[in-house]
Amino acid sequence: MSKKQEWLYSTDEERWPARFGEHSNREDARVSAERDLVPDEQFWTGRATTYEVPSNSITADDVLEQVAITAYDEVGDVCEGWPEPSPEQSEELQK
């Protein structure tokens, strides 16, 4: 997996505007926040890391297994063996 780090700013420490590629260091994020926000508005700067997942790292079987686990957690034994796609459906999902 490749990863990329960027600096962002937030006004509430929960939501961070996703304008990746704009801030390569903390000072750039600070200057941008001061430009975008009203004077004296409090803000935080932080480093965000994005990961690019290779397209072949998650398979349809992985997704179906997670669906089955989630269904079992929700309803228990009644969903045992579900989902069970046909071989043709599994092949279609792998595309």
C-alpha positions in Angstrom: 0.0 0.0 0.0 1.2 3.5 -0.7 0.4 6.3 1.6 0.4 10.0 1.3 0.5 12.6 4.1 -1.1 16.0 4.0 -1.8 18.7 6.5 -5.4 19.8 7.1 -7.2 22.1 9.5 -10.4 21.7 11.4 -12.7 24.0 13.4 -14.2 21.3 15.6 -11.5 18.5 15.7 -14.0 16.1 14.1 -14.4 17.2 10.5 -11.3 17.9 8.4 -11.9 19.4 4.9 -10.5 16.9 2.4 -8.6 19.2 0.1 -5.7 16.9 -0.4 -2.7 18.2 -2.2 -3.2 21.7 -0.9 -1.0 21.7 2.3 2.4 20.1 2.4 3.3 21.3 5.8 1.6 22.6 9.0 2.4 26.3 8.2 0.5 26.0 4.8 -2.5 24.6 6.7 -2.4 27.4 9.3 -2.2 30.1 6.6 -5.1 28.5 4.7 -7.2 28.3 7.9 -6.5 32.0 8.7 -7.5 32.9 5.1 -10.7 30.8 5.0 -12.1 31.4 8.5 -13.5 34.4 10.3 -10.9 36.3 12.4 -10.1 34.8 15.8 -12.0 31.6 15.0 -10.3 28.7 16.7 -8.9 25.9 14.6 -6.7 22.8 14.8 -4.1 21.5 12.4 -3.4 17.9 11.9 -1.7 15.4 9.6 -3.9 13.2 7.5 -2.7 10.0 5.9 -4.4 8.5 2.9 -3.9 4.9 1.8 -4.3 3.7 -1.7 -5.5 0.1 -1.5 -4.4 -2.0 -4.5 -7.4 -3.1 -6.5 -6.5 -6.8 -6.1 -6.3 -6.7 -2.3 -10.0 -7.0 -1.7 -11.9 -9.9 -3.3 -15.5 -10.6 -3.7 -15.0 -13.5 -1.3 -13.7 -11.1 1.4 -16.8 -8.9 0.9 -19.2 -11.9 1.1 -17.5 -13.2 4.2 -17.9 -9.9 5.9 -21.5 -9.7 4.9 -22.0 -13.2 6.4 -20.3 -12.2 9.7 -22.3 -9.0 10.0 -25.6 -10.9 9.3 -24.7 -13.6 11.9 -23.9 -10.8 14.4 -27.4 -9.3 13.8 -29.6 -12.4 13.6 -27.6 -15.4 14.7 -27.9 -19.0 13.4 -30.8 -18.3 11.1 -28.5 -16.9 8.5 -26.0 -19.8 8.6 -24.7 -20.5 5.1 -25.9 -17.2 3.7 -25.0 -15.6 1.3 -24.2 -18.5 -0.9 -23.7 -17.3 -4.5 -23.7 -19.8 -7.4 -20.4 -20.4 -9.2 -21.6 -18.1 -12.0 -22.5 -15.3 -9.5 -19.1 -15.7 -7.8 -17.3 -15.4 -11.1 -19.3 -12.3 -12.0 -18.4 -10.7 -8.6 -14.7 -11.2 -9.2 -14.8 -9.0 -12.3 
